[in-house]
């Protein structure tokens, strides 16, 4: 029984995620190195060339259209809040183990503001400081930790809190 070669080209019509192989082809990259690849057609209709190793190990699953759809969907959800690994549960606030306190930081238009808070209620103080700075730096587009403290602010959605 013949064994399948490790670097054998995929057959036309073979699928890798949202990509369908049109034809295998060798090509030269920008540095002039020879590459083994395939011309693939994405489900969206765009034809793209991928290196064979990217297809085989699952790093190329679409032409990039799926990644853009996901980014657009998350952008349109509107609320950007605390990251899932954030121990404070507040946007812009993290624990700083070296100082043993809470650190609040915000960056907007190239300006960065940082403030440290200590004590049992340090995380909440830092979150309230973040809200004041966010309104000052970002205006009506600021996403706040405590929107109930600012009834006239146009963005009434609270930042997502991590339980």
N, C-alpha and C positions, 0 to 999 in steps of 0.2 A: 504494500500500500504506500503510495507516495506521501511524503510528509509535506506539510505546508511550510514554505520558507518564511522565516521571521520577518523579512522585509519585502514580502510579496505585495504587489499593488492590490488594492481592493477592486472588486469587479464593478463595472458601471451599474448603477442602480442600487448599490449598497448604501445603507443609511447610517449616519453618525449623528444622533440627536435630530436636529432640524435640517441637516445637510444630506443631500443625495449626490453621490459621486457621478459626475458626467463622464470624465475620462481621466486616467492617470497621466501625469506628465512630469518630466524633469524640467527644472528651471534654474536660473542663476539668481541669487539674492542680490541685494544692493552692493555687497562687498565682492561679488563675483564668485562666490562659493556655489558649487553645484548642490542642488537640493532635490530630494525625491518628494513629489507632492501629487496632489489631485486637484482638478478643477471641479468644484462642487456647486450645486444650485441649492440655495436656501429655500425654505417654504415660502418666504416672502417674494421669491422670484429673482433675487440678486445672485449673480454668479461670482464666486470668489475662489482664490487659489489658496490652499493650505498645505503646509508641510505634512508629510505622511505621519510623522511621529505625533503631531498635535491631534490628528484624527484618532490614531490608535489609542493614545492614553486618555482621551476624553476631554482634552483642554479646548478643543474647537467643537462647539455644538451648534453654532449658528453664525451668520455673517456679522452679528453684532446687534441685529434688530431686536432680539429678545432682551438683551441687556438694556437697551434704550427704553423699551416698553416698561420694564421694571422700574427704571429710574423715573420715568414720567409718572407712573402710577404712585410711587412713593412721594414724589413732589406734589402731586395733586391731592394727596391725603391732607396736606396742610399743616398738620401738627408735628413739629419736630421737637422731641423732648429729650429726656435723659437717656443715655445709652443703656443697654441691658446689663452692662458690667459696672454701672455706676452705683456705688454703695450708698450714696446720699439720697437718691431718688429725686433729686432736683436737677433741672437743666443748668449747666454751667458751674456746678459745685462738685468737688471731689475731696476725698480725704487725703491728707498729706502725712504719711507715717513718720517722716523725719522730724517734722515739727510737732506732730501730734495734734494738729488742728485741721480745720476745714479751709479749703482754698476755693475762692470764687474767681472766675476769670471770664472775660468777654473780649472778643475781637470784632471790630467793625471798621470798615473803610481804612484799613491799615493801622488803626490805633488799638492797642491792647491794654486793658486795665486788669490788674490783679490785686486781690485783697485777701488777707488771711484772718480767720476767725477762730477763737478758742472757746472752750467751755461746753457745757452739756447741750445748750441750744445753738451751738455754732453753725450747724448745717442750715437751720432755718434762717438764722441771721444772714448767712452768706447768700441764701436764695433770695431773700428780700433785697439785699444789696444788689444782686445780679439784676433783679427786676428794675430797680431805679436806674442802673447804668444802661440797661437794654433800651428803656424808653428814651433816655438821653441820647444814646448813640444811634438807635435804629428807628425811633419814632413810632408811628402807627403800625409798622410791620413787625415789631418785636413780639416774640412769643414769651409769655410770662409764666412764672411759677405760681403766682398768686394774683390772677386777674380780678378777683373780687375786691382787692385793695384799690383798684383803679377803675371805677365804674364808667368813666368817660373814654377809656381806651378803646379804639375800634376793634382790636383783635381780642375777642372775648373767650377764645378757646384756651384752656389751660395747657401747659406743657405736659406731656405724658409723664406720669409718675410711676416709678418702679415700686411695687409693694415690698 
